């Protein structure tokens, strides 16, 4: 979808722009669509074959199940051992933690997109590093908010509004588009998982689309503007003024391209551009040795080899662009990296393997949720929704890091949370 919007951008607007990555994304948008189409077709074919011949799923049969929302359905399960009290406890804890994280980043400027960004971008360890390590929890907290809101007291609802809204305001004046928009998307997903009238669903969907369509170019223009760059991250009044009145209309028009570019913000066009050169050979998999992959589990700030990059997409993209910028982190998607390594054979084979991985994870989540509906399995079932923002994509090295380190990390965390809640419940009883 992002590539499609980029391809519809008027040619003059692209050629008159100051960013070459927009031009390259625009020139090779159709090639990008083809690579992703091949990758998704291969993955969905393998997934479908496994689903058809290997899995026999027992359908959940509940009276009037079509009229129930997902939250209501899981709450009526006889095997559940959690209740709204536990869900409210988890939601409150997550929102409080990331309220603290937002306050730290707002005070230090570590997540600010203004003048302080250059300083913190080069640091190995940031003040809110512990919160960043479990960033997907934040999205789960916002997703659960509509469910936790149900049957909550008035005081608790006021508390939810405060701890959920203030971080979004702080992220807005800091120029963090994704940090503002994705929590709103998570709340939307949480709302539609409750029983909802079709008319309200259409209204909420339209409002969200309008918000995204307007906010993405506007926030990009705000970050480009001189008013934000000249204002300190601690000058809240000045930043609010820059956000509300300091954005130039012509910059918003130009940043129309950012709507598609931000939906598909990776620099895959440069991979395709390089592949068309006669002297550009297939890269292969020489950088995926067992010795190198063993470094995935070592945090960078204590690693002896700090030159090893777990996230090598930015270096690959900047190398193809011929730029050196320590505070800019462009990305490369998995299909593009597979194309860089082994061309179409890599795209199709990689898509098939990813289809197998997703099928396995899908089966694991469904089986866990069917046999024991505890709070940790509920959170594990919700984990995939967080990949809307930070998807399971990237270079092969980044993808291996997500599967071998990040995913098990959350499984262990959810188990610890569940044990903690059971101890609290036992003490109360």
N, C-alpha and C positions, 0 to 999 in steps of 0.2 A: 504494500500500500504506500509506504514511504517513497519507494522508487517510482511508483506511478505518479505521485504528486510532483516529484522532482521533474519527471519527463514532461508534465503538462505546463511547467513554468515557461513563460514567453522567452524566446531566444534572446531578444535584446536585453532583457532583465538579467540574464545569465552573463552575457558577454560584457555588459557594463559593470559587473560586480568586481569586488576587489579580492574575492576568495577563489583560488584556483580549485579547491576541493569541490566547490559547488559546480564549477564547469565540468570537471571530470565525472562527478556523480551524474550530471545531466547527460553528458555524451554517452556514457556506458550504462545508463539506467535499464535499457532493454536487455543488455547482456546480464546484468545483475539479476533481473527477473528470471531469465532463463536458467541461470545457475541455481537459484533458490528453488525454482520449480522442479528441476531434476532431483535436487536433494530431498525435497519434501515428498515427491512421488516415490522415490526409492524407499524412504523411511516408512511412508504410509502403506506401501505394498507389503513390506516385510511385517509390519505391525498387523495388518489385516490377515495375512497368512497365518501368523502365530495365533491370532485371536480365533480364527476359524477352526484350525486343526488341533490346537493344543490346550485350549482353555474351555472349560465348561463352567460357566458362572451361574450361580443361583440368583435369580431375580428377587429383589426385595419386594414382597407383596404386602401392601398395607391398604386398608380400606381408604378410598378416596385419595390415593397417593398422588394423583395428578393435580389435585387441588391444594396440596400441601407445598410449602416452601421447603428448601433443603434443611434449614435449621430446625423447622418444626418436625420434619421426618426423623432426623437423627435424635431429636429429643424424646420422641415417642418410642424409640427402640427399647425393648424390655431388658436388653443386656447392658444398657448404659450404666456407668457408675459415677458419672459426673452430673452436676446440676448447674443451674444458673449462678449459684453462689461461687462455684469454682471458675466459671467462665468470667464472671465479673472480677474475680480476684486476679486472674491471668491478664485480662484486658487492662485493669487498673495498673498493675505492676509494669506492663510493657509501656503504656503511655507515660507513666511517671519516669521510667528510665530514660526514654527518649526526649522527654521534657527537659531533664537534666542535661542530656547530651546537647540539645539545641541551645540551652543557656551557656554551656561551656564554649561551644563553637561560635556563638554570637559575641561573647566577651573576648575571646582570644582572636577571633577573625579567621580561624583555621578552615572554615568552610565558606568564607566570603569570596565572592567572585570579583572583588575590587582590588585595591592596592595590596592588601595583605595576602592575596592568593599566591603571588609569586614566592613569597617567603615560605609559606607552609607547604607548598607543592613540592619543594625540594627536600623536605624533612622526611626522615625514615619513620619517625614515631610522632604521632599527633596527640594532642591532649585528650581527644575523645576516641582514641584507638580501640578501647575495650568495647565501646558501643558500635563502632564501625565493623568490628569483627562479627557482630551478630545483627547486622543491619536488616536482615529479612524479618526479624522479629517485629520491627516497627510496622511493616506492611501487614503482618498478621494481626497486630493490635488494632489497626484502623479497620481491617476487615471484620474483626469480631465486635467492633463498637456498636453496630446496629442490634446485634444479639444481646450484648451486655446492657444496652439501653433499656431493653424490655424488662419490665417489673422492677426497675431501679427506683430508688427514692428520689425526691426532688433535689436534695442536697448532692447526691451522687451524680445526677444528671448535670447539675451546674459544674461540679468538679470535672466531669468528662469534657464539657464544653471548653473549660479553661485550659486543661492540659493538652487537649487535642488541637485547639485553635491557635494559641500563642506561638507554638513552634512553627506553624504554617506562616504566620505573619512575619516572624523573624527570618525564615527562609526566603520569603518574598523580597524583603528589603536587602537580603544578601545576594539576590540574583539567582538562587537555586531553583530552577524551573522544575526539574524532576522531583526534588524534595517536597514540592508543593502539590504538583499535579497528581503524582502517583498515589499519595494517601487519599486524595479525593476519589480517584478511580477505585481504590480498595473499599472505601465507604460505599460507593455505588454498587460494587459487587456484593457487599454485605447486605445492602438493602434489597437487591433483587433476589437474594437467596431466601428472604422471607416471602411469605405469601403476599403477592402484590397484584393489584388490578392492572389489566393491560393498558388502560388509559394512563395511569400514573407511570407505568414502566416506560411508555412512549415519551411522556413529558420529561421524565428524568434523563432518559437517553439523549433526547434532543438538547437539553440544557447542558449535559456533559460535553457533547460534541461541539456545541457553540463555544463553551468555555475553552476547550482545548484548541479549537481553531483560532480563537482570538488571543489566548494567553501565550501560546508558544512564540509567535512572531513579536508580540508586544514585549515579553520578557527578554527576548534576544535583543531587541532594539534598546531596551533599558540598560542592558549590560554593555552595549556598544557606546552608550551616551557618555559625554564628558561629565555630566552632573554626578553620576554614580562614582566614576573614577576619582573625582576630586573630594568626595565626601568620606569621612572616616567611618569604619564599620560600627563604631560606637555612637555615632551621631544619628540616632534613630529618627529625630525630627527631620534632619536634612535628607536622610535616605527616603523617608516617606514622601517628602516634597519632590525628590528626583523621580520617584516611582510614579507619582500621580500627575506631575506637570512637566517633568524634564525630558519626556520622550518625544522626539521629533517625528512628525507624521510621515515624512519621506523615508525614514529609516524603517518604519513599520511596513511600508509598501515593499521596500527592498527585501526585508526579512520574510516576506511571503514564502520565499524559497526555504526558509528555516522550518516551515511546517512539515514539508516532506523530508528535509534533511535531518530534522530532529527525530522524526519517526524512524528514519533509517540513517542514523548518524555515523555509521562506519564507512571507512574509506575503501570499499571493495573496488571502486572504479579504477584505482591505481594498480590493483592486482591485474585486472583485465588489460589495462593499458600496457603494463610491463610484459604480459604474456604474448602480446601481439608483436613485440620486438623480435627480430630474428635471432638476436644474440642472447635472449633471455631463455634459459633452460629450466626444466622442471627441478624444483628444489629438493624433492625427496623427503625422507624422514631421518636424516643423519643426526638431527638435533634431539632425537627422542631416545637416547640411550638410557639404560637402567640406572647408570650412575647419576645422570642429570635429573631423571625423574625422582630419584631418592631425595633430592633437595626440596621437593614440594612441601614436605611436612615440617621444614625448619623455618620458623619466622625470620623474616629478612633482617630485623634489627638485632638478632643474636647470631646470624649466620656468618660463617667464616668467609664464604664466597658471596659477598653482597653484590657482585656484578651479575649474578644469575637472575634472570627475570622470569618470574612465574607468569606475569602478564606481558608477553613479548609482542602483542599486537600493535602497541603504540610505536615501538622501535621499528617494526617492519613497515608500518605505514609511513612514518617520518623518513625512513631510509628511501622508500620509493618516491616520496615527494621531494627529497633533497633538502630537508629543513632540519634545524637543530633548535628545539624549543623544549626546555626542561619542565615547563609548566603547562604543556598541552599534551593530551593523551588521546589521540585518535585510535580507533579500533578496527579490527579485521574480523569478519564473521567466520564461522566454521566452514560453510560451503566455499567461501572465497579462499580460505587457507588451504582447503583440500584441492581446489583448482590450482593454486600456486604450486602445490607439491606434486600432484599427479594428474592434473588436468581433469577431464571428464570421468576417467576411471576412478580417481580419488573422490570426486563428488558423489558418484553413484554408490561406490562401496561404503563411503563414510555415512551416507544417508541410510543405507541398509543397516549398518551397525547401530546407528542412533535409534532407528526404529526398534531394534532388539532391546536396547537399553531402556527406552521409554516403556516398552511393553512389560519388561521385568519390573520396573518401578511401579507401573500402574497396577499390576497384579499384586505386588507386595502391599501397596497402600489399601487396596480393596479387601484383601484377605485380613490384614491387621484390623481394619475398621469393622469387619463383619464378626470377627471372633471375640474381640474384647474392646468395647467402646469406652476406653478410659480417656482422660484428658490429653495424654501424650499421643495417642493414636488420632485424636481429633486434630491436634496441632500438626501432626505429620500429614494428615489428609489435606490440611489447608496450605501446606508448604508450597505446592506447585503454583498457587495463585501469585506468589511473590516473584515468580519468573517472568511475569508480565513486564516488570521494570528491568531487572537484571537477569536476562534470560540465560538458559543453558546453551550459550553460544560463545564464540571467541575462537582463537587459534586452537590447534590441537593441544598445545601445552596448557592453555588456559582451561580448556574443557576437561582435561585429565585432572587438573587441580580442583575443579568444581566437583567432580565425581568421586575423587579419591580422598579429598580433605574436607571440603565445605559441606557436602551432603552428610557424611557420617558425623560431623561436628554438631549439626542440628538434631540428628537422631539422638545422640547422647544428651544434648541439652534438654530436649523434650522429656526424656526419661527421668532426668534429674528433677525437672520441674514437677512432674507427676508424683515422684516420691516425696518431694517437699510438701505438696498440697495434701497428700495423704497423711503425712505426719501432723500437719496443722489441724486437719479434720479429726484425727485421733486425739489430739490434745484437747480440742474443744469438747469432744464427746466425753 
